[in-house]
Amino acid sequence: NTARPPAAPASGDSSRRPRERSPSPLRGYLIPSPLPTRRTRTFSATVRASEGPIYKGVCKCFCRSKGHGFITPADGGPDIFVHISDIEGEYVPVAGDEVTYKMCTIPPKNEKLQAVEVVITHLAPGTKHETWSGHVISS
């Protein structure tokens, strides 16, 4: 026989206590990101992306603290996700930067696209750019 928990009181009963829950085993731990980063991407996906064509676009937004942003393709279409680990070069991208990139699908369904091998080709004029080490320059 297995012990059964006591039946819940009727919905009109005001003496209901909140259910005590055991602490989550993951509380206090960082849960791994479901986003494929350069480190977690499979070798075959990396090879497929590197063999693909080079696209041009403009950085729509990028948040260094969140570690991702979006690129607006030059030929139109939906914005493309970019992860911080896929940015080449010394500068953190800002809105308006012209970039080149290749594309890779995002698992598990491989329906959405992600920009990889992102290179800033022209810094947006009149903006401040930061290097990954924290040095700021004006363009």
DSSP file with accessible surface (Angstrom, degrees, kcal/mol):
  #  RESIDUE AA STRUCTURE BP1 BP2  ACC     N-H-->O    O-->H-N    N-H-->O    O-->H-N    TCO  KAPPA ALPHA  PHI   PSI    X-CA   Y-CA   Z-CA
    1    1 A N              0   0  221      0, 0.0     2,-0.4     0, 0.0     0, 0.0   0.000 360.0 360.0 360.0 139.0    0.0    0.0    0.0
    2    2 A T        -     0   0  127      1,-0.0     2,-0.2     0, 0.0     0, 0.0  -0.832 360.0-112.5-104.9 143.0    1.1    3.5   -0.8
    3    3 A A        -     0   0  103     -2,-0.4    -1,-0.0     1,-0.0     0, 0.0  -0.514  29.8-148.8 -72.7 136.9    0.3    6.4    1.5
    4    4 A R        -     0   0  220     -2,-0.2     3,-0.1     1,-0.0    -1,-0.0  -0.857  18.1-113.2-106.1 143.6   -2.1    8.9   -0.1
    5    5 A P        -     0   0  113      0, 0.0     3,-0.1     0, 0.0    -1,-0.0  -0.343  47.0 -88.4 -69.0 153.4   -2.1   12.6    0.8
    6    6 A P        -     0   0  124      0, 0.0     2,-0.0     0, 0.0     0, 0.0  -0.304  52.3 -95.8 -61.5 148.0   -5.2   13.9    2.6
    7    7 A A        -     0   0   98      1,-0.1     3,-0.1    -3,-0.1    -3,-0.0  -0.321  43.1-104.7 -64.0 145.3   -8.0   15.0    0.4
    8    8 A A        -     0   0   83      1,-0.1    -1,-0.1    -3,-0.1     3,-0.1  -0.436  41.0-103.7 -69.1 144.4   -8.2   18.7   -0.3
    9    9 A P        -     0   0   54      0, 0.0    -1,-0.1     0, 0.0     7,-0.0  -0.252  48.8 -81.7 -65.5 159.4  -10.9   20.6    1.5
   10   10 A A    >   -     0   0   75      1,-0.1     3,-2.0    -3,-0.1     6,-0.1  -0.206  43.3-108.4 -59.8 153.0  -14.0   21.6   -0.3
   11   11 A S  T 3  S+     0   0  109      1,-0.3    -1,-0.1    -3,-0.1     5,-0.1   0.766 118.1  54.4 -60.9 -23.4  -13.7   24.8   -2.4
   12   12 A G  T 3  S+     0   0   74      2,-0.0     2,-0.4     0, 0.0    -1,-0.3   0.554  81.8 108.5 -85.7  -8.1  -15.9   26.8    0.0
   13   13 A D    X   -     0   0   66     -3,-2.0     3,-0.6     1,-0.1     0, 0.0  -0.580  52.0-164.4 -75.5 124.4  -13.7   25.9    3.0
   14   14 A S  T 3  S+     0   0  122     -2,-0.4    -1,-0.1     1,-0.2    -3,-0.0   0.461  75.9  80.1 -89.4   0.3  -11.8   28.9    4.2
   15   15 A S  T 3   +     0   0   82      2,-0.1    -1,-0.2     0, 0.0     2,-0.2   0.212  62.7 136.0 -91.6  18.6   -9.4   26.9    6.4
   16   16 A R    <   -     0   0  149     -3,-0.6    -8,-0.0    -6,-0.1     3,-0.0  -0.444  40.9-154.2 -69.7 133.6   -7.2   26.0    3.4
   17   17 A R        -     0   0  196     -2,-0.2     3,-0.1     1,-0.0     2,-0.1  -0.808  28.0 -98.9-103.6 148.9   -3.5   26.2    3.9
   18   18 A P        -     0   0  118      0, 0.0     2,-0.2     0, 0.0    -1,-0.0  -0.413  47.7-102.9 -63.5 143.7   -1.0   26.8    1.0
   19   19 A R        -     0   0  189      1,-0.1     2,-0.4    -2,-0.1    -3,-0.0  -0.459  32.5-125.1 -69.0 132.2    0.5   23.5    0.0
   20   20 A E        -     0   0  167     -2,-0.2     2,-0.4    -3,-0.1    -1,-0.1  -0.648  28.4-159.2 -79.6 134.1    4.1   23.1    1.2
   21   21 A R        -     0   0  195     -2,-0.4     3,-0.1     3,-0.0    -1,-0.0  -0.896  17.9-118.3-115.7 146.1    6.5   22.4   -1.5
   22   22 A S        -     0   0  104     -2,-0.4     0, 0.0     1,-0.1     0, 0.0  -0.512  47.1 -93.1 -75.2 148.0    9.9   20.8   -1.4
   23   23 A P        -     0   0  102      0, 0.0    -1,-0.1     0, 0.0     0, 0.0  -0.339  45.1-103.0 -64.0 144.1   12.7   23.2   -2.5
   24   24 A S    >   -     0   0   53      1,-0.1     3,-1.3    -3,-0.1    -3,-0.0  -0.432  18.8-137.3 -66.1 135.3   13.6   22.9   -6.2
   25   25 A P  T 3  S+     0   0  117      0, 0.0    -1,-0.1     0, 0.0     0, 0.0   0.736 105.6  51.4 -66.6 -18.0   16.8   21.0   -6.7
   26   26 A L  T >  S+     0   0  101      2,-0.1     3,-2.3     3,-0.0     2,-0.1   0.459  78.0 125.4 -96.2  -1.1   17.8   23.6   -9.3
   27   27 A R  T <  S+     0   0  178     -3,-1.3     3,-0.1     1,-0.3     0, 0.0  -0.359  80.0  16.5 -61.4 129.8   17.2   26.6   -7.0
   28   28 A G  T 3  S+     0   0   82      1,-0.3     2,-0.3    -2,-0.1    -1,-0.3   0.395 106.6 103.7  89.6  -4.6   20.3   28.7   -6.9
   29   29 A Y  S <  S-     0   0  173     -3,-2.3     2,-0.4     0, 0.0    -1,-0.3  -0.844  75.2-114.7-109.4 149.7   21.9   27.1  -10.0
   30   30 A L        -     0   0  175     -2,-0.3    -3,-0.0    -3,-0.1     3,-0.0  -0.663  27.1-136.8 -80.1 130.7   22.1   28.6  -13.5
   31   31 A I        -     0   0  124     -2,-0.4    -1,-0.0     1,-0.1    -5,-0.0  -0.740  30.8-104.4 -86.5 133.1   20.0   26.6  -16.0
   32   32 A P        -     0   0  113      0, 0.0    -1,-0.1     0, 0.0     0, 0.0  -0.277  38.4-105.7 -60.3 143.2   21.9   26.2  -19.2
   33   33 A S        -     0   0   68      1,-0.1     4,-0.1     2,-0.1    -3,-0.0  -0.450  14.8-145.5 -68.6 137.4   20.7   28.3  -22.1
   34   34 A P  S    S+     0   0  124      0, 0.0    -1,-0.1     0, 0.0     0, 0.0   0.603  72.7 103.2 -77.1  -8.2   18.7   26.6  -24.7
   35   35 A L  S    S-     0   0   53      1,-0.1     2,-0.6    71,-0.1     5,-0.1  -0.544  81.1-118.2 -76.7 135.8   20.3   28.9  -27.3
   36   36 A P        -     0   0   11      0, 0.0     2,-0.2     0, 0.0    47,-0.1  -0.614  36.9-173.1 -75.3 117.3   23.0   27.3  -29.4
   37   37 A T     >  -     0   0   17     -2,-0.6     4,-2.0    -4,-0.1     3,-0.3  -0.576  43.1 -97.4 -99.6 172.3   26.2   29.2  -28.7
   38   38 A R  T  4 S+     0   0  112      1,-0.2    -1,-0.1    -2,-0.2     8,-0.1   0.898 126.4  51.8 -56.5 -35.7   29.5   28.7  -30.5
   39   39 A R  T  4 S+     0   0  216      1,-0.2    -1,-0.2    -3,-0.0     0, 0.0   0.858 117.2  35.5 -71.2 -35.3   30.6   26.5  -27.6
   40   40 A T  T  4 S+     0   0   78     -3,-0.3    -1,-0.2    -5,-0.1    -2,-0.2   0.559  89.6 110.2 -99.2  -7.7   27.5   24.2  -27.7
   41   41 A R  S  < S-     0   0   27     -4,-2.0     2,-0.0     1,-0.1    -3,-0.0  -0.427  75.3-109.8 -69.4 141.1   26.8   24.1  -31.5
   42   42 A T     >  -     0   0   82      1,-0.1     4,-2.0    -2,-0.1     5,-0.2  -0.328  21.1-118.6 -68.5 154.8   27.5   20.8  -33.1
   43   43 A F  H  > S+     0   0  168      1,-0.2     4,-2.5     2,-0.2     5,-0.2   0.909 114.2  53.9 -60.1 -41.8   30.5   20.5  -35.4
   44   44 A S  H  > S+     0   0   64      1,-0.2     4,-2.6     2,-0.2    -1,-0.2   0.890 107.7  49.9 -64.0 -37.5   28.3   19.5  -38.3
   45   45 A A  H  > S+     0   0    9      2,-0.2     4,-2.3     1,-0.2    -1,-0.2   0.901 110.6  50.7 -66.9 -37.5   26.2   22.7  -37.8
   46   46 A T  H  X S+     0   0   50     -4,-2.0     4,-2.6     2,-0.2    -2,-0.2   0.926 111.1  48.0 -65.0 -42.6   29.3   24.8  -37.7
   47   47 A V  H  X S+     0   0   43     -4,-2.5     4,-1.7     2,-0.2    -2,-0.2   0.938 111.3  50.2 -64.0 -46.0   30.6   23.2  -40.9
   48   48 A R  H  X S+     0   0  138     -4,-2.6     4,-0.6     1,-0.2    -1,-0.2   0.921 113.2  46.8 -58.6 -43.5   27.2   23.7  -42.7
   49   49 A A  H >< S+     0   0    4     -4,-2.3     3,-1.1     1,-0.2    54,-0.3   0.928 110.5  51.4 -65.8 -42.7   27.1   27.4  -41.6
   50   50 A S  H 3< S+     0   0   46     -4,-2.6    -1,-0.2     1,-0.3    -2,-0.2   0.786 109.2  51.3 -69.5 -23.8   30.7   28.1  -42.6
   51   51 A E  H 3< S+     0   0  148     -4,-1.7    -1,-0.3    -5,-0.2    -2,-0.2   0.583  95.8  95.3 -85.5  -9.6   30.1   26.7  -46.1
   52   52 A G  S << S-     0   0   27     -3,-1.1    -3,-0.1    -4,-0.6    52,-0.0  -0.167  85.9 -81.0 -78.0 172.7   27.0   28.8  -46.6
   53   53 A P        -     0   0   81      0, 0.0     2,-0.5     0, 0.0    50,-0.4  -0.265  41.9-112.3 -70.0 160.2   26.8   32.2  -48.4
   54   54 A I        -     0   0  113     48,-0.1     2,-0.3    46,-0.0    48,-0.2  -0.837  33.9-161.3 -95.2 128.9   27.7   35.5  -46.7
   55   55 A Y  E     -A  101   0A  74     46,-3.6    46,-2.1    -2,-0.5     2,-0.3  -0.722   7.5-138.2-106.5 158.7   24.8   37.8  -46.1
   56   56 A K  E     +A  100   0A 150     -2,-0.3    18,-2.8    44,-0.2    19,-0.4  -0.888  34.6 138.8-114.6 150.2   24.8   41.6  -45.5
   57   57 A G  E     -AB  99  73A   5     42,-2.2    42,-2.8    -2,-0.3     2,-0.4  -0.944  44.0-101.3-167.5-174.4   22.6   43.4  -42.9
   58   58 A V  E     -AB  98  72A  60     14,-2.4    14,-3.3    -2,-0.3     2,-0.4  -0.984  36.8-110.3-127.4 135.8   22.4   46.1  -40.3
   59   59 A C  E     - B   0  71A   4     38,-3.0    37,-2.8    -2,-0.4    12,-0.3  -0.505  29.8-174.2 -64.9 120.5   22.5   45.6  -36.5
   60   60 A K  E     -     0   0A 113     10,-2.5     2,-0.3     1,-0.4    11,-0.2   0.884  66.0 -25.6 -82.2 -45.4   19.0   46.4  -35.3
   61   61 A C  E     - B   0  70A  56      9,-1.5     9,-2.3    33,-0.1    -1,-0.4  -0.973  55.0-170.5-162.9 154.7   19.9   46.1  -31.6
   62   62 A F  E     - B   0  69A  32     -2,-0.3     2,-0.6     7,-0.2     7,-0.3  -0.921   6.9-161.3-154.0 130.5   22.4   44.4  -29.4
   63   63 A C  E  >> - B   0  68A  44      5,-2.5     4,-2.0    -2,-0.3     5,-1.2  -0.942   1.8-166.0-115.8 110.1   22.5   44.1  -25.6
   64   64 A R  T  45S+     0   0   88     -2,-0.6    -1,-0.2     1,-0.2    20,-0.1   0.888  89.4  53.3 -62.5 -39.2   25.9   43.2  -24.2
   65   65 A S  T  45S+     0   0  115      1,-0.2    -1,-0.2     2,-0.1    -2,-0.0   0.870 114.8  40.4 -67.8 -33.5   24.5   42.3  -20.7
   66   66 A K  T  45S-     0   0  151      2,-0.2    -1,-0.2    -3,-0.1    -2,-0.2   0.720 106.6-132.1 -83.5 -23.9   21.9   40.0  -22.2
   67   67 A G  T  <5 +     0   0    8     -4,-2.0    17,-2.8     1,-0.2     2,-0.3   0.700  69.7  70.8  84.0  20.3   24.4   38.6  -24.7
   68   68 A H  E   < +BC  63  83A  54     -5,-1.2    -5,-2.5    15,-0.2     2,-0.3  -0.975  44.0 164.0-157.2 170.9   22.3   38.8  -27.8
   69   69 A G  E     -BC  62  82A   2     13,-2.1    13,-2.4    -2,-0.3     2,-0.3  -0.886  31.3 -95.6-165.9-164.6   20.7   41.0  -30.4
   70   70 A F  E     -BC  61  81A  72     -9,-2.3   -10,-2.5    -2,-0.3    -9,-1.5  -0.972  16.4-150.6-137.1 148.4   19.1   41.1  -33.9
   71   71 A I  E     -BC  59  80A   2      9,-2.5     9,-3.0    -2,-0.3   -12,-0.2  -0.956  13.5-141.1-117.0 134.5   20.3   41.9  -37.4
   72   72 A T  E     -B   58   0A  55    -14,-3.3   -14,-2.4    -2,-0.4     7,-0.1  -0.871  29.2-125.0 -92.5 117.3   18.0   43.3  -40.1
   73   73 A P  E >   -B   57   0A  10      0, 0.0     3,-1.4     0, 0.0   -16,-0.3  -0.334   6.9-132.9 -63.8 143.8   18.9   41.6  -43.4
   74   74 A A  T 3  S+     0   0   78    -18,-2.8   -17,-0.2     1,-0.3     3,-0.1   0.818 107.0  53.1 -65.1 -30.1   19.8   43.9  -46.3
   75   75 A D  T 3  S-     0   0  127    -19,-0.4    -1,-0.3     1,-0.3     2,-0.1   0.270 116.5-112.4 -90.8  13.4   17.5   41.9  -48.6
   76   76 A G    <   +     0   0   37     -3,-1.4    -1,-0.3     1,-0.1    -2,-0.0  -0.355  64.9 114.9  87.3-171.8   14.5   42.2  -46.3
   77   77 A G  S    S-     0   0   56     -3,-0.1    -1,-0.1    -2,-0.1     3,-0.1  -0.301  72.4 -30.3  96.0 176.7   12.8   39.5  -44.4
   78   78 A P  S    S-     0   0  110      0, 0.0    -7,-0.1     0, 0.0    -2,-0.0  -0.269  74.6 -91.5 -69.0 154.4   12.5   38.8  -40.7
   79   79 A D        -     0   0   57     -7,-0.1     2,-0.5     1,-0.1    -7,-0.2  -0.308  40.2-129.9 -62.9 148.8   15.2   39.9  -38.2
   80   80 A I  E     -C   71   0A  12     -9,-3.0    -9,-2.5    -3,-0.1    34,-0.2  -0.878  15.1-124.6-108.2 131.3   17.9   37.4  -37.5
   81   81 A F  E     -Cd  70 114A  22     32,-1.0    34,-3.5    -2,-0.5     2,-0.4  -0.440  25.6-167.8 -70.2 141.8   19.0   36.5  -34.0
   82   82 A V  E     -Cd  69 115A   4    -13,-2.4   -13,-2.1    32,-0.2     2,-0.3  -0.998   8.3-149.2-135.0 132.3   22.7   36.9  -33.1
   83   83 A H  E >   -C   68   0A  29     32,-0.6     3,-2.2    -2,-0.4   -15,-0.2  -0.752  25.9-118.5 -97.9 149.1   24.4   35.5  -30.0
   84   84 A I  G >  S+     0   0   53    -17,-2.8     3,-1.3    -2,-0.3   -16,-0.1   0.810 111.6  62.0 -56.0 -31.3   27.4   37.2  -28.4
   85   85 A S  G 3  S+     0   0   33    -18,-0.3    -1,-0.3     1,-0.3   -17,-0.1   0.634  98.1  58.4 -73.3 -11.6   29.6   34.2  -29.0
   86   86 A D  G <  S+     0   0    2     -3,-2.2    32,-2.6    29,-0.1     2,-0.5   0.270  79.6 105.2-101.6  10.8   29.2   34.5  -32.7
   87   87 A I  E <   -e  118   0A  14     -3,-1.3     2,-0.2    30,-0.2    32,-0.2  -0.822  54.5-159.0 -97.4 124.5   30.5   38.1  -33.1
   88   88 A E  E     +e  119   0A  68     30,-3.5    32,-0.5    -2,-0.5     3,-0.2  -0.646  48.9  37.5 -95.0 157.1   34.0   38.3  -34.6
   89   89 A G  S    S-     0   0   59     -2,-0.2    43,-0.1     1,-0.2    -2,-0.1  -0.315  92.8 -71.3  96.7-178.8   36.3   41.3  -34.2
   90   90 A E  S    S+     0   0  120     -2,-0.1    42,-1.6    41,-0.1     2,-0.3   0.579  96.4  80.7 -96.1 -10.0   37.1   43.7  -31.4
   91   91 A Y  B    S-G  131   0B  51     -3,-0.2    40,-0.2    40,-0.2    29,-0.1  -0.778  71.8-127.1-107.7 146.4   33.9   45.9  -31.2
   92   92 A V        -     0   0   10     38,-3.1    38,-0.4    -2,-0.3    -2,-0.1  -0.712  42.5-114.4 -79.4 126.9   30.6   45.3  -29.5
   93   93 A P        -     0   0    7      0, 0.0     2,-0.3     0, 0.0   -29,-0.1  -0.331  33.5-168.7 -66.2 147.2   27.9   45.9  -32.2
   94   94 A V    >   -     0   0   40    -33,-0.1     3,-2.1   -31,-0.1   -35,-0.3  -0.890  39.7 -72.3-127.5 163.4   25.5   48.9  -31.8
   95   95 A A  T 3  S+     0   0   59     -2,-0.3   -35,-0.2     1,-0.3     3,-0.1  -0.288 119.4  28.0 -55.9 131.5   22.4   49.7  -33.7
   96   96 A G  T 3  S+     0   0   35    -37,-2.8    -1,-0.3     1,-0.3     2,-0.2   0.218  82.4 135.3 101.2 -14.0   23.2   50.9  -37.2
   97   97 A D    <   -     0   0    0     -3,-2.1   -38,-3.0   -38,-0.2     2,-0.4  -0.480  54.7-128.6 -67.1 135.4   26.5   49.0  -37.7
   98   98 A E  E     +AF  58 122A  96     24,-2.5    23,-2.7   -40,-0.2    24,-1.6  -0.720  36.7 179.5 -84.9 135.3   26.7   47.3  -41.1
   99   99 A V  E     -AF  57 120A   3    -42,-2.8   -42,-2.2    -2,-0.4     2,-0.3  -0.899  27.2-145.9-133.8 159.0   27.6   43.6  -40.8
  100  100 A T  E     +AF  56 119A  29     19,-2.3    19,-2.7    -2,-0.3     2,-0.3  -0.926  31.9 160.6-117.3 152.9   28.2   40.5  -42.8
  101  101 A Y  E     -A   55   0A   3    -46,-2.1   -46,-3.6    -2,-0.3     2,-0.3  -0.981  33.0-130.6-161.3 164.4   27.2   37.1  -41.5
  102  102 A K  E     - F   0 116A  32     14,-2.8    14,-2.9    -2,-0.3     2,-0.4  -0.746  32.0-120.3-113.8 169.1   26.4   33.5  -42.3
  103  103 A M  E     + F   0 115A  45    -50,-0.4     2,-0.3   -54,-0.3    12,-0.2  -0.893  25.0 178.0-122.4 149.9   23.3   31.6  -41.1
  104  104 A C  E     - F   0 114A  10     10,-2.3    10,-3.0    -2,-0.4     2,-0.1  -0.978  31.8-112.0-140.9 145.8   22.7   28.5  -39.1
  105  105 A T  E     - F   0 113A  45     -2,-0.3     8,-0.2     8,-0.2   -56,-0.1  -0.476  27.2-125.6 -79.4 155.4   19.4   27.0  -38.0
  106  106 A I  E  >> - F   0 112A  27      6,-2.3     4,-1.4    -2,-0.1     5,-0.5  -0.891  39.8-108.6-102.8 120.7   18.4   27.0  -34.3
  107  107 A P  T  45S+     0   0   65      0, 0.0     2,-0.0     0, 0.0     5,-0.0  -0.292  84.9  47.8 -69.5 165.0   17.5   23.5  -32.8
  108  108 A P  T  45S+     0   0  125      0, 0.0     0, 0.0     0, 0.0     0, 0.0  -0.974 133.8  12.5 -88.2 -22.2   15.4   21.7  -31.8
  109  109 A K  T  45S-     0   0  154     -3,-0.2    -4,-0.0    -2,-0.0    -3,-0.0   0.659  85.4-142.0 -88.2 -16.5   13.1   22.2  -34.7
  110  110 A N  T  <5 +     0   0   81     -4,-1.4    -5,-0.0     1,-0.1     3,-0.0   0.835  66.5 118.8  57.6  34.8   15.6   24.0  -37.0
  111  111 A E      < +     0   0  149     -5,-0.5     2,-0.2    -6,-0.1    -1,-0.1   0.762  59.9  61.6 -96.1 -34.0   12.9   26.4  -38.2
  112  112 A K  E    S- F   0 106A 157     -6,-0.5    -6,-2.3     1,-0.0     2,-0.3  -0.564  77.8-129.4 -94.6 161.9   14.4   29.7  -37.0
  113  113 A L  E     - F   0 105A  71     -8,-0.2   -32,-1.0    -2,-0.2     2,-0.4  -0.812  14.1-164.1-114.7 152.4   17.7   31.1  -38.1
  114  114 A Q  E     -dF  81 104A   0    -10,-3.0   -10,-2.3    -2,-0.3     2,-0.3  -0.989  23.2-121.5-132.4 139.6   20.6   32.5  -36.2
  115  115 A A  E     +dF  82 103A   0    -34,-3.5   -32,-0.6    -2,-0.4     2,-0.3  -0.632  34.1 179.9 -80.4 136.5   23.5   34.7  -37.5
  116  116 A V  E     + F   0 102A   2    -14,-2.9   -14,-2.8    -2,-0.3   -29,-0.1  -0.891  58.8  28.2-131.3 164.1   27.0   33.2  -37.1
  117  117 A E  E    S-     0   0A  63     -2,-0.3     2,-0.4   -16,-0.2   -30,-0.2   0.915  79.9-173.7  50.4  48.6   30.5   34.5  -38.0
  118  118 A V  E     -e   87   0A   3    -32,-2.6   -30,-3.5    -3,-0.2     2,-0.4  -0.597   7.1-175.8 -79.9 126.6   29.2   38.1  -37.7
  119  119 A V  E     -eF  88 100A  61    -19,-2.7   -19,-2.3    -2,-0.4     2,-0.6  -0.990  24.9-131.1-125.4 129.4   31.7   40.7  -38.7
  120  120 A I  E     + F   0  99A  31    -32,-0.5   -21,-0.3    -2,-0.4     3,-0.2  -0.690  26.5 176.7 -78.1 121.0   31.2   44.5  -38.4
  121  121 A T  E     +     0   0A  62    -23,-2.7     2,-0.4    -2,-0.6   -22,-0.2   0.777  69.4  18.2 -96.4 -32.4   32.1   46.0  -41.8
  122  122 A H  E    S- F   0  98A 115    -24,-1.6   -24,-2.5     3,-0.0    -1,-0.3  -0.962  75.2-133.1-141.6 125.3   31.2   49.6  -41.1
  123  123 A L        -     0   0   54     -2,-0.4   -26,-0.1   -26,-0.2     3,-0.1  -0.518  38.3-101.0 -73.7 139.7   30.7   51.2  -37.7
  124  124 A A    >   -     0   0    7     -2,-0.2     3,-1.0   -30,-0.1    15,-0.2  -0.429  44.8-115.1 -60.9 127.6   27.6   53.4  -37.5
  125  125 A P  T 3  S+     0   0  117      0, 0.0     3,-0.1     0, 0.0    -1,-0.1  -0.342  93.3  21.0 -67.8 146.7   28.7   57.0  -37.8
  126  126 A G  T 3  S+     0   0   73     13,-1.2     2,-0.3     1,-0.3    -2,-0.1   0.676 100.5 111.3  75.0  18.1   28.2   59.3  -34.9
  127  127 A T    <   -     0   0   42     -3,-1.0    12,-2.8    12,-0.1     2,-0.5  -0.829  68.0-116.6-121.5 161.0   28.0   56.6  -32.3
  128  128 A K  E     -H  138   0C 152     -2,-0.3     2,-0.4    10,-0.2    10,-0.2  -0.826  29.3-160.3 -95.1 133.7   30.3   55.4  -29.5
  129  129 A H  E     -H  137   0C   1      8,-3.2     8,-3.1    -2,-0.5     2,-0.4  -0.931   2.3-152.1-116.4 142.4   31.7   51.9  -29.8
  130  130 A E  E     -H  136   0C  74    -38,-0.4   -38,-3.1    -2,-0.4     6,-0.2  -0.891  11.1-135.3-112.4 138.6   33.1   49.8  -27.1
  131  131 A T  B >   -G   91   0B  10      4,-2.9     3,-1.8    -2,-0.4   -40,-0.2  -0.470  33.5-105.9 -81.5 164.7   35.7   47.1  -27.4
  132  132 A W  T 3  S+     0   0   70    -42,-1.6    -1,-0.1     1,-0.3   -41,-0.1   0.817 123.0  57.1 -62.0 -25.3   35.2   43.8  -25.7
  133  133 A S  T 3  S-     0   0  112    -43,-0.3    -1,-0.3     2,-0.1   -42,-0.1   0.557 124.7-102.0 -83.9  -7.2   37.8   44.9  -23.2
  134  134 A G  S <  S+     0   0   36     -3,-1.8     2,-0.2     1,-0.3    -2,-0.1   0.367  73.2 139.6 107.8  -4.5   35.9   48.1  -22.3
  135  135 A H        -     0   0  122     -5,-0.0    -4,-2.9     1,-0.0     2,-0.4  -0.565  40.5-146.9 -74.6 135.8   37.7   50.8  -24.2
  136  136 A V  E     +H  130   0C  77     -2,-0.2     2,-0.3    -6,-0.2    -6,-0.2  -0.883  19.3 176.5-110.2 134.4   35.3   53.3  -25.8
  137  137 A I  E     -H  129   0C  46     -8,-3.1    -8,-3.2    -2,-0.4     2,-0.4  -0.918  24.6-128.7-127.2 158.1   35.9   55.1  -29.1
  138  138 A S  E      H  128   0C  91     -2,-0.3   -10,-0.2   -10,-0.2    -2,-0.0  -0.888 360.0 360.0-105.9 138.7   33.7   57.5  -31.1
  139  139 A S              0   0   55    -12,-2.8   -13,-1.2    -2,-0.4   -12,-0.1  -0.723 360.0 360.0-111.5 360.0   33.0   56.9  -34.8
